């Protein structure tokens, strides 16, 4: 059964994942690049478009390097699914922009979801 309201928890086999060239090719996703410190809240993702077997989202998240430089990463992510609902392809494009710590916009506790009253990407002008 294909329930489009509940995203699959694992990719199908074989699935293709596009990854930064600095990382080894793999069929398994990774949470982040090795040089990133995900100390800020999780990404804000917003649905951009969808069809029967594809979903596109745009997102932003904040992170800092080991040297303490903060960045805001902006991007788009596209997923394609098999008829059974398992992911068959994922494509992501991410651009990192250096920001000052004072320019950070995401301030909720990362142990939980984004608060309902926290602005989304459009509200933040992102």
C-alpha positions as CSV (number, residue, x, y, z in Angstrom):
1,X,0.0,0.0,0.0
2,X,1.3,3.4,-0.9
3,X,0.4,6.0,1.8
4,X,1.8,9.3,0.5
5,X,1.0,11.0,3.8
6,X,3.6,9.0,5.6
7,X,7.1,9.3,4.0
8,X,9.2,6.1,3.7
9,X,11.8,5.6,6.4
10,X,14.4,4.0,4.2
11,X,15.4,4.2,0.5
12,X,14.6,1.3,-1.8
13,X,17.3,-0.7,-3.5
14,X,18.9,0.3,-5.7
15,X,18.5,4.0,-5.0
16,X,20.8,6.7,-6.2
17,X,22.0,9.5,-3.8
18,X,24.0,12.4,-5.1
19,X,26.6,13.4,-2.6
20,X,29.4,16.1,-2.4
21,X,32.5,14.9,-4.2
22,X,34.6,15.1,-1.0
23,X,32.6,12.1,0.3
24,X,32.8,8.5,-0.8
25,X,30.0,7.3,-3.1
26,X,27.4,5.4,-1.2
27,X,23.8,4.2,-1.5
28,X,23.1,5.2,2.1
29,X,22.4,8.8,3.2
30,X,24.4,10.7,5.7
31,X,23.2,13.2,8.2
32,X,25.8,15.9,7.4
33,X,29.2,16.6,5.8
34,X,32.1,15.7,8.2
35,X,33.3,19.3,8.5
36,X,29.9,20.5,9.8
37,X,28.8,20.9,13.4
38,X,25.0,20.7,13.5
39,X,24.6,22.6,16.7
40,X,21.8,24.8,15.5
41,X,18.2,23.8,15.2
42,X,17.2,21.3,12.5
43,X,16.4,22.5,9.0
44,X,13.3,24.3,8.0
45,X,11.9,22.4,5.0
46,X,8.9,23.6,3.0
47,X,7.1,21.7,0.2
48,X,7.8,23.3,-3.2
49,X,6.0,20.9,-5.6
50,X,4.8,17.3,-5.9
51,X,3.4,14.8,-8.4
52,X,2.4,11.2,-8.0
53,X,5.9,9.9,-7.5
54,X,8.1,13.0,-6.9
55,X,8.4,15.6,-4.2
56,X,10.5,18.8,-4.2
57,X,11.2,20.8,-1.0
58,X,13.3,23.9,-0.3
59,X,15.2,24.2,2.9
60,X,17.6,26.2,5.1
61,X,19.6,25.3,8.1
62,X,22.4,26.9,10.2
63,X,25.7,25.3,11.2
64,X,29.2,26.3,12.1
65,X,32.7,25.1,11.3
66,X,35.2,23.8,13.8
67,X,36.7,27.3,13.7
68,X,33.4,28.8,14.8
69,X,32.3,30.4,11.6
70,X,28.5,30.3,11.2
71,X,26.8,29.5,7.9
72,X,23.3,29.3,6.6
73,X,22.8,26.5,4.1
74,X,20.1,27.0,1.5
75,X,18.9,24.4,-0.9
76,X,16.5,22.3,-2.8
77,X,15.9,18.6,-2.4
78,X,14.1,16.3,-4.8
79,X,12.9,12.8,-4.1
80,X,11.4,10.2,-6.5
81,X,9.5,7.2,-5.1
82,X,8.7,3.7,-6.4
83,X,5.0,2.6,-6.6
84,X,5.4,1.0,-3.2
85,X,6.4,4.3,-1.7
86,X,10.1,3.6,-1.2
87,X,12.6,6.2,-2.3
88,X,14.4,5.4,-5.5
89,X,16.3,8.7,-6.1
90,X,17.4,11.7,-4.2
91,X,19.0,14.9,-5.5
92,X,20.1,17.8,-3.3
93,X,21.7,21.1,-4.1
94,X,23.0,23.1,-1.1
95,X,24.7,26.5,-1.0
96,X,26.5,27.6,2.2
97,X,26.6,31.4,2.9
98,X,28.8,32.7,5.8
99,X,26.8,34.6,8.4
100,X,27.6,36.3,11.7
101,X,26.3,34.6,14.8
102,X,24.1,37.6,15.3
103,X,22.4,36.9,12.0
104,X,21.2,33.5,13.0
105,X,17.4,33.0,12.6
106,X,16.8,29.5,14.0
107,X,16.8,29.6,17.8
108,X,14.5,26.8,19.0
109,X,15.7,23.8,21.1
110,X,17.0,21.2,18.7
111,X,15.7,18.4,20.9
112,X,12.1,19.1,19.6
113,X,10.3,20.2,16.5
114,X,10.2,23.8,15.3
115,X,7.6,25.6,17.4
116,X,4.3,26.3,15.6
117,X,4.8,30.1,16.0
118,X,8.3,30.1,14.6
119,X,8.4,31.8,11.2
120,X,8.9,29.7,8.0
121,X,11.3,30.4,5.2
122,X,9.0,32.9,3.4
123,X,8.3,34.7,6.6
124,X,12.0,35.1,7.3
125,X,12.7,36.3,3.7
126,X,14.7,33.2,2.9
